[in-house]
């Protein structure tokens, strides 16, 4: 349960939907990591922070959906807003794409229970087979900074004030004011509704 500030969920959903409909190109980015089917007919934008407890509680649901649905495309938005370690983890995750280990690194960090530190982030990187020296260099790539800035701007423009947050084919998945973990049934229903609208 991580929220920057409380807001009226229904109104936020309306504002978010309008923003996504007027700026779809800004919402989906070729720079953001993708899990699942790159050409899937349903895209979930997942906004999460590696320090967010409820993001981690939602992780088994995301893994289950990916296993069950071969038409699902999940675009990860590295929304680092909780602490400086969040930024370290997000930078490392984005940089791990250059070594082809994003999926393993992201999943391992999301499954980690406890408070992360910079040392734990890099220990996890080694655990999944990343060259940490190269990773640290790649973390300073201007493209990594640009992606983090893009996600921060996107969350602001869409009225997202916490995590986890999910957008399915341009529509925000309902969540509590405190951004609690989102369950399987809620996300599955959003996916089914997205397909029904096609």
C-alpha positions, 0 to 999 in steps of 0.5 A: 500500500503505497500512495503519495496522496489520497484522491478520489479514485473514480475521478482519477480514473476518468482523468486517466482514461481521458489522458490516455485516449488523447496521448496513447503514444506517450503512454506506451514507450519503446524504451520501457521493458516488455514481458510476455508477448511483444505483439500481444492484443492486450497491453498492461502498463504496470507502474511499480517500485521495487520497495513497494510492498503491495507491488510485490504482493501483486507479483504472483498475480502478474506471473500467473497472468503471463503463464495463462495468457499468451496474448498478454503484453506487459509494459513495465514502468519503472516508477521509482518514487519511494527512496533513493534505493528505489532509483538505484533498483530501477536504474539497474533494472533498465540497464540490465536490458543491455545484458538480456537479463531484465526479466530474471532481474525484475522478477527476483527483485519483486520476489525479494522480501525485506528492505532493499539496499544498494548492496542487495540490488547488486547482489541480486544482479550477480545472482541472476548472472549480470556483469555488475561492473558493466551494469553500473556503467550502463546505469549511467546511460542517458537513455536510462535517465530519460526513461525514468524521467519519462515515467515520472512525467507520465504518472504526473500527467495521468494522475497516478499518485502511488503504486501498484497501478495498472492500465489495461488497453488505455483504461485504469484498473480500479484500485483503492485510494491507498493503492493496495495490491490488486488481485487476480480476479480484478486484473483478469476481468480488466483483460477480458473487458479489453478484449470484449471492446475490440 
